[in-house]
Amino acid sequence: MKNLTVLISGASIAGPALAHWLARYGCTVTVVERAPGVRPGGQAVDFKGATHRTVLRRMGILDDVLARQTGGTDQTIINAEGRAQAVIPGEFTGGEIEIHRGDLAQLLHERTAPHCEYVFGDTITSLTETADGVDVTFARAAPRRFDLVVGADGIHSNVRRLAFGPEHDYVQHLGHYYALAELGEEVADGDAVMYNEPGRMAAVGGPKASAFFVFASPELDYDRTDVERQRTLVAGAYRGAGWRVPELIAKVPEAREFYLDALARVTIDHYSRGRVVLLGDAAYGNTLGGFGTGLAIVGAYVLAGELLAADGDHRAAFARYEEQFRGYAKISQRASAGPFLAPPSRLRIKLRDWTFKSRFLLRLMLKATDNFATDIKLKDYAPGS
Ligand SMILES: Cc1cc2nc3c(=O)[nH]c(=O)nc-3n(C[C@H](O)[C@H](O)[C@H](O)COP(=O)(O)OP(=O)(O)OC[C@H]3O[C@@H](n4cnc5c(N)ncnc54)[C@H](O)[C@@H]3O)c2cc1C
């Protein structure tokens, strides 16, 4: 595919994973990322089962991922007095291999940077498809033409908005919000603990984040760039809460890093339109569903592999990518982490805790996640490469 030029929007997980394969298959790859560099942070993300392992091994990064893994941490569910109610085992929250999202993004960038062009601090402003390419304008860089454009720019994808239409046509609010706040080590120096009241959860400690909040809420109207307003929204959502929540919320205004977003799901009829295709959360995102990173890595493998198999014929390749992947990505259309993390009533909190006291139910849940993660027959697109 020597003559194929591909522009990828987004340099988190899906974008660099695709860049890895396309560069290996001979394409000329450019990755544009809105942030000024590889974005650090986020919680730990995870891989589950043989399919994820196989793709990481074929990428040649399995050992590096294993070397950086967190090792997983049990999380204790506590009541308002701090007494343990149940333990969520690390293997449930952290899959088989758990790694900090920022470490994985950094690793993928290091591996791909020598073989493709990264443009940080810029974003696509328009896409115009012609018979033999896509004319792209950028906020900062000069206009350029590419053969193909890939939207790997997350659940609020810019490429999806430009090529497919407004976000509200494709992104469904799932009734909860989550916030991550970097409150310092003194706040999170103990074991990983999680506290619930109906419709709200607060957690500290462990590899996930220094403080992590999930609360039920109808869709809120706020500016996604106005972080001060978002801090106020979170404080409002936890008014009157027990345990250490007042102490944590009091520190939110000074949090070194703070991030708020809705739990949301992407549903789209087709992953591609002409020469533009979506990958990862942009196509099948489901916030905190626990499958996003695995789907991104396997999706990149299949999309690149199908382009190779079709010798760069994007029509054939995009159709085959979608045909194979839609079934595998079905988990993203089912689960919502909100009612699990912040159950709506005291009874539902008790029932959730109870499932973790039963080894049998836990085994069933782990088996189910393994089944979803391995439910695709991987092709070997470039044997021996
Ligand atoms: C900072 C951050 C923290 C995260 N934390 C968690 C977490 O704690 N737990 C979890 O399960 N998942 C988290 N995720 C999501 C997780 O990375 C994804 O679900 C999964 O890995 C699939 O990744 P993706 O590459 O498709 O999308 P994402 O990881 O969302 O990456 C999208 C990338 O596109 C970039 N981008 C967005 N808009 C534009 C634009 N207009 N132009 C160019 N680039 C753009 C973003 O800056 C980002 O780098 C986080 C993502 C990010 C970016």
The ligand as a Gaussian input file, in Angstrom:
#p B3LYP/6-31G(d) Opt

LIG

0 1
 C       -7.291000      11.918000      28.691000
 C       -8.122000      10.660000      28.576000
 C       -8.450000       9.966000      29.743000
 C       -9.205000       8.789000      29.667000
 N       -9.482000       8.117000      30.812000
 C      -10.125000       6.940000      30.764000
 C      -10.399000       6.204000      31.936000
 O      -10.059000       6.659000      32.997000
 N      -11.030000       5.001000      31.859000
 C      -11.427000       4.500000      30.657000
 O      -11.993000       3.404000      30.619000
 N      -11.194000       5.187000      29.519000
 C      -10.566000       6.389000      29.544000
 N      -10.343000       7.095000      28.395000
 C      -10.906000       6.562000      27.151000
 C      -10.103000       5.404000      26.593000
 O       -8.819000       5.865000      26.236000
 C      -10.875000       4.925000      25.390000
 O      -12.148000       4.430000      25.777000
 C      -10.242000       3.772000      24.617000
 O       -8.908000       3.589000      24.900000
 C      -10.426000       4.010000      23.122000
 O       -9.563000       5.053000      22.771000
 P       -9.731000       6.007000      21.532000
 O       -8.326000       6.250000      21.067000
 O      -10.751000       5.503000      20.582000
 O      -10.377000       7.359000      22.144000
 P       -9.798000       8.354000      23.239000
 O       -8.896000       7.677000      24.179000
 O      -10.947000       9.110000      23.779000
 O       -8.863000       9.355000      22.386000
 C       -9.303000      10.325000      21.507000
 C       -8.140000      11.242000      21.171000
 O       -8.573000      12.168000      20.188000
 C       -8.155000      13.457000      20.566000
 N       -9.056000      14.426000      19.981000
 C      -10.294000      14.760000      20.397000
 N      -10.802000      15.701000      19.590000
 C       -9.878000      15.950000      18.641000
 C       -9.826000      16.840000      17.539000
 N      -10.816000      17.690000      17.276000
 N       -8.727000      16.833000      16.738000
 C       -7.672000      16.010000      17.038000
 N       -7.667000      15.172000      18.092000
 C       -8.754000      15.145000      18.873000
 C       -8.191000      13.431000      22.077000
 O       -7.397000      14.464000      22.646000
 C       -7.643000      12.054000      22.364000
 O       -6.250000      12.048000      22.408000
 C       -9.636000       8.298000      28.406000
 C       -9.302000       8.999000      27.253000
 C       -8.556000      10.164000      27.313000
 C       -8.197000      10.903000      26.037000

